Amino acid sequence: MTALSCGTLVAPRAVSAQTPPAPGGRGTNILIVGIDSRAGLSAAEKNRLHVGGKGCNCTDVMMLVHLSQDGRRASVVSIPRDSYVEYAGPAGTAVPARSGKINGAFALGGGPLTVATVEKATGLRVDHYLETGFTGFEKTVDNLGGATVCTDRPLKDENSGLDIAAGRHHTDGNRTLRYVRARHVNLRPGDLGRVRRQQRVLNDLLARLTAEGALASPLRTARTVHTLLKTVRTDAGTGPSDLIRIGWTLGRLRADRTEFATVPIRLFDHRVPGVGSTLVWDEARSAALWEALGAARPITGDPRIQPVAQTPAPTNPASVLVRVDDATVAEALRRNGFVVTDTSASAPLVRPSGPPVIRYAPGQEEHAATLAAALPGARLEAVPGHDALFDVVVGTQPVPVRTVTYDRNVADGAPVTGDRLRCAEPPRAAPAGRS
């Protein structure tokens, strides 16, 4: 309910589950979508919401919420809008299968085709469907008392109008909409970073509603549902009693019993003629994700969904430009995917004592951590005024070079429990009048 406030393939092709949706199932699945449509919006509303671009009449946000049958776990899986899938079609007909971005199913057949396509791609049955648009989202957040957004760095996106400082902020519906829509931010651009922000907003909103008692009993939950239904549409099979049951279940869950994840992606820029840039799911990992949900198992801690790398890297080595003054180390880092310039010809005749030193400009800490993961034991030195490249100065100690593994799914969408995803509480001021 609160989410609205916020088979093996040989080559890349549209994902399609190998098994049809189960007639029964363990638990309840709710598909929640936000629609990208400007229909009916005045010029003033478009300007206020910062949605002046051309709408696609497609789904902009898609979350599949799974509630376990015993009501003891909730799993929220975001499905990126550019996921390349095979659309559902009329059963028993000779109509050729059609593939495209999953958000395009809505333009072709509205909510019913969107639901059928998600069922086809995941193999899971969808029990309930909810949708809202830009103004509906804004009003929902306002009606529920605002939302909490947080970031460890300033975020700015001209397309969505987002411009917030680092820290934790209580935002109204308009500013929250900008936060969850931003795809061109200066930090982690693209859909996966945006999806993680949507999950964080949902998680914190659920925590606040629970803390305020808005979901503490069927009666209080009914009042919250009444507020929600002012701005949210449902399918014919979803009534207030269903939403009350869902909301009350969510309100009784501890944060560590809620899970958030994004469908694991294998190809992040798969070009399809007539479709454009798409996202191709990691077939094995996404299949394990849907199988875990169907079997009522946790999705966090499952190595089939999120493999545990021996030496994980927080950023892509291909984005790290390095100067190395030792030819052997330079070649080893190059084989590891780093962009390396060998400066061994100008290296000092007498090496400095100790392990290698990595020098870099302040603000490049994430890339520095990736390079340090490949050079265990290296010392990190942030040097004001340093250029954009990283310098590795090899010392007298032997330099082992480890193979690092960069998985973008880890940075932006790995399964995580709600207590780890929640915005941190601001530091409390020390009591006055004490020495």
C-alpha positions in Angstrom: 0.0 0.0 0.0 2.6 2.5 1.0 4.7 1.8 -2.1 2.6 4.2 -4.1 3.9 7.0 -1.9 7.0 6.5 -3.2 15.2 -20.4 -18.6 18.8 -19.9 -19.9 19.2 -17.7 -23.0 22.0 -18.1 -25.4 22.0 -14.5 -26.6 20.5 -11.2 -25.4 16.7 -11.3 -26.1 13.6 -10.4 -24.2 13.2 -12.2 -20.9 10.3 -14.5 -20.7 9.7 -16.9 -17.8 9.7 -20.5 -18.8 6.8 -21.5 -16.5 3.3 -19.9 -16.4 2.0 -18.2 -13.2 1.1 -20.7 -10.5 -2.6 -21.0 -9.9 -2.1 -20.8 -6.2 1.0 -19.5 -4.5 2.5 -18.9 -1.1 1.6 -15.4 -0.2 0.3 -12.3 -1.9 1.8 -10.4 -4.8 0.9 -6.7 -5.4 2.0 -4.9 -8.6 2.4 -1.1 -8.0 3.0 1.2 -10.9 3.5 4.9 -11.5 2.4 6.2 -14.9 4.4 8.6 -17.0 1.6 10.6 -18.6 1.0 14.4 -19.0 -2.6 13.9 -20.1 -4.9 16.4 -18.4 -2.1 18.4 -16.9 -2.1 22.2 -17.5 1.0 24.1 -18.4 1.2 25.4 -14.8 0.9 21.9 -13.4 3.7 20.6 -15.7 5.9 23.5 -14.7 5.2 23.0 -10.9 5.9 19.2 -11.2 8.8 19.8 -13.5 7.4 17.3 -16.0 7.5 19.5 -19.1 8.9 16.7 -21.4 6.9 14.4 -23.6 5.0 11.7 -21.8 5.0 8.1 -23.0 1.8 6.9 -21.5 3.9 4.1 -20.0 4.9 2.9 -16.6 7.6 5.0 -15.1 7.9 3.1 -11.8 7.1 -0.6 -11.2 7.4 -2.5 -7.9 6.3 -6.1 -7.2 5.6 -6.5 -3.5 5.4 -10.0 -2.1 3.9 -10.7 1.3 4.6 -14.1 2.7 1.6 -16.2 3.6 2.4 -16.1 7.3 2.6 -12.3 7.2 6.2 -12.4 8.6 8.1 -11.0 5.6 7.6 -8.5 2.8 9.9 -8.4 -0.2 9.8 -5.4 -2.6 11.4 -6.0 -6.0 11.8 -3.0 -8.4 11.5 -3.8 -12.1 13.4 -1.2 -14.1 11.3 0.5 -16.8 13.7 -0.3 -19.6 13.8 -4.1 -18.9 13.7 -5.9 -22.2 10.9 -8.5 -22.0 8.4 -10.4 -24.1 4.9 -8.9 -23.9 2.0 -11.1 -23.0 -0.5 -11.8 -25.8 -3.9 -13.5 -26.3 -3.6 -17.1 -25.2 -4.2 -19.8 -27.8 -3.7 -17.4 -30.8 -1.2 -17.4 -33.6 -0.3 -13.7 -32.9 3.6 -13.5 -33.0 5.2 -12.7 -29.7 6.2 -9.1 -29.4 9.1 -7.8 -27.3 10.1 -4.4 -26.0 10.7 -2.4 -22.8 8.4 -3.5 -20.0 7.1 0.0 -19.5 5.6 -0.1 -23.0 3.1 -2.8 -22.1 0.9 -0.1 -20.5 0.7 1.9 -23.7 -0.3 -1.3 -25.6 -2.9 -2.6 -23.2 -3.1 -0.6 -20.0 -3.0 -2.2 -16.6 -4.3 -5.6 -17.7 -1.5 -6.1 -20.2 1.1 -4.7 -17.8 0.0 -7.3 -15.2 0.0 -10.2 -17.7 3.4 -9.2 -19.0 4.9 -9.1 -15.5 3.4 -12.5 -14.8 4.9 -13.9 -18.0 8.3 -12.5 -17.3 8.5 -13.5 -13.6 6.3 -16.7 -13.5 4.5 -15.2 -10.5 0.8 -14.6 -10.1 -0.2 -10.9 -9.5 -3.0 -10.7 -7.0 -3.6 -7.0 -6.8 -2.7 -4.0 -8.9 -2.4 -0.3 -8.0 -1.5 2.7 -10.1 -1.1 6.5 -9.8 0.3 9.3 -11.8 2.5 12.4 -11.2 -0.2 14.5 -9.4 -1.5 11.4 -7.6 1.9 10.6 -6.2 2.4 14.2 -5.1 -1.0 14.4 -3.4 -0.5 10.9 -1.8 2.8 12.0 -0.2 1.3 15.2 1.0 -1.8 13.5 2.4 0.3 11.1 4.3 2.4 13.9 5.9 5.4 14.1 3.6 8.4 11.8 3.1 12.0 11.4 4.2 14.8 11.6 1.6 18.5 11.3 2.2 21.8 11.5 0.4 25.5 11.5 1.5 26.3 13.9 -1.3 24.5 16.8 -3.0 22.2 15.7 -5.8 21.1 17.7 -8.8 19.2 16.8 -11.9 17.9 19.5 -14.3 15.5 17.1 -15.9 13.5 16.3 -12.8 14.3 19.6 -11.0 16.0 17.8 -8.1 18.5 20.0 -6.2 19.1 18.9 -2.6 22.1 19.2 -0.3 23.7 16.3 1.5 21.9 15.1 4.5 18.4 13.9 5.6 15.4 16.0 4.6 11.7 15.9 5.2 10.1 16.7 1.8 6.6 17.4 0.5 5.1 15.6 -2.4 6.6 17.9 -5.0 10.2 17.6 -3.8 9.8 13.9 -3.2 8.5 13.4 -6.8 11.7 15.1 -8.1 13.8 12.9 -5.9 12.3 9.6 -7.1 12.2 10.6 -10.8 15.8 11.8 -11.2 17.7 9.7 -13.7 20.5 12.2 -14.6 22.0 12.9 -11.2 25.7 13.7 -10.7 26.0 10.6 -8.6 25.2 7.2 -10.0 23.2 8.3 -13.0 20.7 5.9 -14.6 17.7 3.9 -13.6 19.1 1.7 -11.0 20.3 4.5 -8.7 16.9 6.2 -9.1 15.1 2.9 -8.2 17.2 2.6 -5.0 16.1 6.1 -4.0 12.5 5.0 -4.6 13.0 2.0 -2.3 14.5 4.2 0.4 11.6 6.6 0.3 9.1 3.7 0.6 11.1 2.2 3.4 11.2 5.4 5.5 7.6 6.2 4.8 6.5 2.8 6.0 8.7 3.2 9.1 7.1 6.6 9.9 3.5 5.5 9.4 4.2 2.5 11.7 5.8 4.7 14.3 2.9 7.1 14.2 0.4 4.3 14.6 -1.3 4.8 11.2 -1.2 1.0 10.7 -1.5 -0.1 14.3 -5.0 -1.6 14.0 -7.5 -2.4 11.4 -9.4 0.8 12.2 -6.4 3.0 11.9 -5.3 1.2 8.8 -8.7 1.8 7.3 -8.3 5.5 7.8 -5.0 5.4 6.0 -6.4 3.4 3.2 -9.3 5.9 2.8 -6.6 8.6 2.4 -4.7 6.5 -0.1 -7.7 5.8 -2.3 -8.2 9.5 -2.9 -5.2 9.4 -5.3 -4.6 5.8 -6.2 -6.5 3.5 -8.6 -6.9 -0.2 -8.2 -8.0 -3.1 -10.3 -11.5 -4.5 -10.1 -10.3 -7.3 -7.8 -8.8 -5.1 -5.2 -11.0 -3.4 -2.6 -10.5 -1.5 0.6 -10.6 -4.7 2.7 -7.6 -6.1 0.7 -5.6 -2.9 1.2 -6.5 -2.9 5.0 -5.2 -6.4 5.3 -2.0 -5.5 3.4 -1.4 -2.3 5.3 -2.0 -3.9 8.7 0.4 -6.7 7.8 3.1 -4.2 6.7 2.6 -2.2 9.9 3.4 -5.2 12.1 6.7 -6.0 10.4 10.0 -5.1 11.8 12.4 -3.4 9.5 14.7 -6.4 9.3 11.7 -8.4 8.0 11.3 -6.3 5.0 13.5 -6.7 1.9 14.3 -4.5 -1.1 15.9 -5.5 -4.3 16.1 -4.6 -8.0 16.0 -7.3 -10.7 19.7 -8.3 -11.4 20.8 -6.9 -14.8 23.4 -8.5 -17.1 23.5 -6.0 -20.0 22.9 -2.3 -19.1 22.8 -0.9 -22.6 21.5 -3.5 -25.0 20.6 -1.8 -28.2 17.5 -3.1 -30.0 16.5 -1.7 -33.4 13.2 0.2 -33.1 13.3 -0.1 -29.3 16.5 1.7 -28.3 18.7 1.2 -25.2 17.3 -1.6 -23.0 18.3 -3.5 -19.9 18.6 -7.3 -20.1 18.1 -9.3 -16.9 20.7 -11.7 -15.7 18.8 -14.8 -16.6 20.1 -17.1 -13.8 20.0 -14.6 -11.0 16.6 -13.2 -11.9 15.2 -16.7 -12.2 16.5 -17.4 -8.7 14.9 -14.3 -7.4 11.4 -15.2 -8.7 11.9 -18.8 -7.6 12.7 -17.6 -4.1 9.6 -15.4 -3.9 7.4 -18.2 -5.2 8.8 -20.6 -2.6 8.4 -18.0 0.2 12.1 -17.8 0.9 14.1 -14.7 1.8 15.9 -13.0 -1.1 18.6 -11.4 1.1 21.6 -13.7 1.7 20.9 -15.9 -1.3 24.1 -16.3 -3.3 22.2 -17.4 -6.3 20.6 -14.0 -6.5 23.6 -12.0 -5.3 26.9 -13.9 -5.6 29.5 -13.0 -3.0 32.6 -11.8 -4.8 36.0 -12.7 -3.3 37.3 -9.1 -3.8 34.4 -6.8 -4.6 35.0 -3.4 -6.1 32.6 -0.4 -5.4 33.2 1.1 -8.9 34.1 -0.1 -12.4 37.9 -0.4 -12.9 37.3 0.7 -16.5 36.5 4.1 -15.1 39.7 4.4 -13.1 42.6 6.1 -14.9 45.9 5.2 -13.2 49.6 6.1 -13.6 51.9 3.3 -12.3 55.6 3.6 -11.9 56.3 -0.1 -12.1 55.9 -2.1 -15.3 54.8 -5.4 -13.7 52.2 -3.8 -11.5 51.0 -1.7 -14.4 50.4 -4.7 -16.6 48.7 -6.6 -13.8 46.3 -3.7 -13.2 45.7 -3.4 -16.9 44.6 -7.0 -17.1 42.3 -6.3 -14.2 40.4 -3.7 -16.2 42.0 -0.5 -15.1 43.0 2.1 -17.6 46.8 2.3 -17.0 49.6 4.5 -18.1 53.0 2.9 -17.4 55.4 5.5 -16.0 58.1 3.1 -15.0 60.6 4.8 -17.3 60.6 7.8 -15.0 60.5 5.9 -11.7 63.1 6.8 -9.0 66.2 4.6 -8.8 65.7 4.2 -5.1 62.2 3.1 -4.1 60.5 4.6 -1.1 60.3 2.3 1.9 57.1 0.4 2.5 54.0 -0.6 0.6 52.7 1.2 -2.5 51.0 4.6 -2.1 47.9 5.6 -4.0 47.6 9.4 -4.5 44.4 11.0 -5.7 42.2 14.1 -5.6 39.7 14.5 -2.7 36.3 13.4 -3.8 37.5 10.3 -5.6 37.2 8.0 -2.6 35.1 5.4 -4.3 37.5 4.9 -7.2 40.3 5.0 -4.7 38.7 2.1 -2.8 38.4 0.1 -6.0 42.1 0.6 -6.7 43.0 -0.2 -3.1 41.0 -3.5 -3.3 43.3 -4.5 -6.2 46.4 -3.5 -4.3 45.9 -4.9 -0.7 48.0 -3.1 1.9 48.5 0.1 -0.2 48.3 3.4 1.6 45.8 6.0 0.4 46.7 9.7 0.2 44.2 12.3 -0.8 46.2 15.2 -2.3 44.5 18.6 -2.7 45.0 19.9 -6.2 45.8 16.5 -7.6 44.5 15.9 -11.2 41.8 13.4 -12.2 44.2 10.4 -12.5 45.4 8.1 -9.7 49.1 7.7 -9.1 50.5 4.5 -7.8 54.0 4.8 -6.3 55.5 1.4 -5.7 57.7 1.0 -2.7 60.2 -1.6 -1.4 57.6 -4.1 -0.4 56.3 -6.8 -2.8 53.0 -5.7 -4.5 50.4 -8.4 -4.9 47.6 -7.5 -7.4 44.2 -9.1 -6.7 41.5 -9.6 -9.3 38.6 -7.4 -8.3 34.9 -8.0 -9.3 32.7 -5.1 -10.1 29.0 -5.8 -10.1 26.8 -2.8 -10.7 23.9 -4.6 -9.3 25.6 -4.6 -5.9 26.1 -0.8 -5.9 22.5 0.0 -6.9 20.2 -2.9 -6.3 21.5 -5.8 -4.2 18.9 -7.3 -1.9 19.0 -5.5 1.5 16.8 -5.5 4.5 14.9 -2.3 5.5 16.9 -1.7 8.6 20.0 -1.3 6.5 18.3 0.8 3.8 16.7 3.3 6.1 17.9 6.9 6.2 20.2 7.4 9.2 18.8 9.5 12.0 20.4 13.0 12.3 22.9 13.4 15.2 21.2 14.6 18.4 22.5 17.8 20.0 24.2 17.4 23.4 21.9 18.4 26.3 22.3 22.1 27.2 23.5 23.2 30.6 25.9 20.4 31.3 29.6 20.6 31.5 
